[in-house]
Each structure stands twice: as C-alpha cells, then as structure tokens.
Amino acid sequence: MKGLTKERMIQIIQANFGDGEVILERESRLKTMWDQFGDDYFIEHNEWTLTKKNENWKE
C-alpha cells in the first residue's frame, strides 16, 4: 500500500495546490502524487512498516 508521512504530504500539497484552493477527494492530482511519491508500506506485527522507499522523492 502506498503511504506518505504527514510532513511529506504537506510539502507536496504546498507545492501543487494554491492557498485557499479546495482539494476534493477525487482530485486526480492526489492520485498522481500517491503514485509518483508514495512509499510502499505493509502491515507487520499490527503496525505499518516501510518496505520500499520511493526513489522519486528528493529530500
């Protein structure tokens, strides 16, 4: 499953949406962001565990 940290999600939203812009749940840019920048997570011992860091993200 794709996942992002809160901090990374905030950075992506700030870079891709304007101040005051309404972001709807079906916004195609959100799907693109998950596909492009999301890390892979898997549930292990009842916790989400990072299994593969996305190489597209530049810290």
N, C-alpha and C positions, 0 to 999 in steps of 0.2 A: 504494500500500500504506500502511496506517495504521501509524504509529510514535510512540513516546514516548521522551523522554530518560530515563535512569535516575533522575535527580533528580525528574522529574515523576511517574514511575511510583511511586516510593517515597512521595511526598506523597499520591497517590491511594489507594494501599493503606493507608497510615496513617489516612486519613480514612474508609475504607469497611470495614475489617476490624479486629476486635479483636485485642489482644495474645494470642498463643498460638493464635489461630484457624487451622485448617488450610485452605489455599486449594487446592482441587482444580483440575485442568487444565480441566475442563468447567464451572467456576463461571460462571453466567450474568452475575454482576456484572462479571466481567472483560470479557466481550464488550460489555456496556453501556458500560464505561469506554473501551474502544478506540473504539467508535462515537461516544461523546459528546466525548471529549477528544483523540483521536489526530490528529496532524498527517499530511498526505499527503507521502509520500516516493516517489522514483523513482530507479532506478539510472542514473547518468550518469558516464561515464568510470570505470567499475568502483567507484564509491562511491555510498552512499545520499545523495541530495540532497533537502533540504526544498523541496517545490514549492508547498505551501499550508499556512500556519499556521492551526490551528483557532481560531476566534474565541470558542469557548465557554470557553476556559481564561483565567482571570483571574490574572495574575501578582501 
